[in-house]
Amino acid sequence: MVIKEAPSYRRLYEKLRTLMEDGTYKRGDLLPSENELCAAHHLTRPTVRKALDMLVNDGFILRHQGLGSIVQGQPKGIGILSLTGTTSAIGQDNLTTRIILKPKIISWEQAFGFDISEKEKSMGCIYMERLRLINDLPVFYDITMIPNLNLPRFTSRTFENRSLFEILRKHYQVEVKGGEQKIQAITADERIQKHFGVKKNHAILRIDRRMETNRFGFSFFSQIYCNTSDYSLTGRF
């Protein structure tokens, strides 16, 4: 399957979003005007407006008549509960990722207690495990299951120190729009003790998640173990 190039408004959205995420545009800054964006990127006004509307809907900017597009910045704290994803909320400089198990296609009957469709069962899922560190401290161990539906070359991509949300959004136009999560306090088993370097019976938070996306009938799932000894969890969901 050949992946089509993203439409012009989507490419502009990604460029502007990246500039806000890397701090080039900070909270309170004004983005270039619609005329300036049209000239700089050789785009029509409707195309630019569609990109800006997407940024408004996703909470990156506010638009005021006569003033322009004002950058709102990024949610702070550990965004494991947030639609922005962990990487966007924490920042790439502070967050590193170790791949415990590289993505591979396996069979599945359910996903962390969530039901899946017969079509999803027949296609199998892309399964991967990662350890996420903040300032070199292991904080998240996550297991992800993604339906193997129209994601060409997904298993061959590099996920070391990369955002899963960003890969899905930029390469497959799949974006998280909501979801369901179940939160439970548990004690660390041997696997969790090894990954986090904690003792037996250490308290751990487990989050089972079903993430809904803009692709009809396409959700993906994760089970995340969180060591909250040094970090609290915040975010909007």
N, C-alpha and C positions, 0 to 999 in steps of 0.2 A: 504493500500500500504506500502511495506517495503522499507525503504531508504537504498540503497546500500552504503557500506563503500567507502569513496573517494579513488581513486587510490593512489599508493605510491608517485608519483611525486607531486600530489596535497597536500598530507599531509606534505611533506617536504616544499613545497611552503608556506603553512600556518604557519608552524613553523618558518621559516626564516622571513616571513613577520611580524609575531607577535614580533619577537626579534628586528626588525627595528622600528616597531611602538611604542614599549615600551621603546626604547632608549638604549637597550642592545648593539645594533650596531648603531653607530651614523654616520652622514654624513662624508664621507672621510675614514671610516674604511674599512678594507678588510675582506670579508667573508672568512671562511675556504676554502681551496682549494677543488677541485673536489675529489681528493683522500681522503682528510680528511673527507669530507661529506659522501663519500661512506662508509668509515670505521665506522664513528660515528653512522650512521643510517642504516647500513647493507643493502645498496642499490647498484644497478649497476650504472655504469657511465652514460649510456643513460638516466636512470631515473633521476639522479642528474642533468644532462644537461637540461632535459625538465623542471624541476622545476626552474632552473636558467634562462632559456629562458623566462619563464612566468614572472619572476621578472624584467627582462630587458624590456619586452613588456609593463609592467605596470608602468615602470619608477622608480622602487625601486633601481635598481643597473645599473652600467655600467660595461661591461666586456672588459678588455684590454689584448691582447696577451702578455704573459710573465709576467703580473702583477697580474691579477686575477679579482675578482668581487668587485667593489668599491661601497659602499653604497651611495646613492644619498639623503637620508633623505626624509622627508614628505613635501608636499606643506604647506605653512604658511598662516595665516589669517583665515577668516571664510569661510570654503569650501562649502558653500551652492551652489556655482556655479561650484563645482568641482566634478569630477567623484569619488574622494576618499570618499565622504560623509562627513558630518559635524563632526562626532566623530573623524575620522582619522586626519582631518585638525586642529581641536582645541586641542584635547587631552582629554582623559577620565577624568583626574583629575579636569579640569576646567569646564566640561560640565556635567550637570545633566538633567534628563528627567522625567517629570511627565506625567503619562498616564491620559489624560482627558476622553477618551472613549476607553475601551479595544477592541481588535480586535474582530469583529463579521462579519458573512456572511450576506450580504444584496443583493437585486436586484439592477441593474443599467442599464441605457440606454446610458449613455455617462459619460465621466470623465473630468470634468473641461473644457468642450468645445472640448475635443479630442474625435474623433470617436473610437468606439470599435467594435470588430467583433461580428457576430451572435453567434459564439461559446462562446465567453466571456460573452455575454448577458445571454445565457442559463445557464451558470454555476454560475453566480453571482460573487460578489467581496468580498474580505476581507477588511473591512473598519475600520480605527482606527484614533484617534486624540491624538496628543502629544503636550506638551509645553516644549520647550528646554530652559535651563537657562545657562548662562555663568557667572561663579563666582557669582551665586545666582541672577543674573539679567535676567528676562525674555526677550529673544531676538527673538525666533522663536516659532510660533504656526503653526503646520503643520497637514494637513489632508491627509491621504494616502489611495489609493484604489488599491488593488492588485488582479488580476484575480485569481479566486478560481480554479486554474488548477495545479494539482499534487504538492500540498504543504501540505502533511499530518501533522496533529497535529500543524499546524501553529498558530491557535487561542489559543492554550493552552500554548504557549511559554511565557517566561517572557521578557517584553520589557522595564521595568523600568531600566533606566541608561544602556541600551544596544543599540548597533548600528544596525539599520535595515539592512544596506548594509552587515554588517558582518554576521548576522543571515542568510540572503539569500545566501551568498557566502559559508559559512562553512557547513550549514545543508542541503542546497538544490542545491549547485553548480550553483547558479544563480548569475551572476556578471554583473554589469552595464558596458556597452560598449559605450554609447553615449546617445543622446536624443534631445529633443526639449523643449524649454521653452519660455514662454511669461511673460514679466515683465511689471507691471503697478503700478503707484503711486495712492494710495487711501487714504481716511481719515478713522480713526478708528470708527467702529460701536460699539454698546453696548457690543457685545461679545468680540471684540478685546480690548476695553477699560478695561474690567474686567480682561482679561488674562495678559495684559501688565501693568496695573495700570497707564494708561495715560488718558488724558482728551479728551472730544469730539473734533473732527476735527483734532486730532493729525495725522501727516503724517505717513503713513505706506507703505511699499513696499510689493506687492503681486506677487508671482511667481507661475505660473501654469506650471507643468512639466510632460512630458512623457519620461520615462526612458527606453531606449532599452537595452536588455540584450543579453547574449551569448546563451540563449535558443530561438530557432527559433519561431517567432510569439508570444513571450511573452514580454510584456511591462507592467510596472506599472506606476501609476500616483500619483501626489501629488499637493496640493495647500498649499503654504507656505507664511505666513504673517511674515514680518521681521520688527522689530523695530531697525532702524539704527541710533538712536540718539547717541549711544556711540560706535558703531562698524560699520565699513564699510565692504562691501562684496568684497571678492577677490577670485580668483581661476581660474582653467583651466577647460574647458568644451568641 
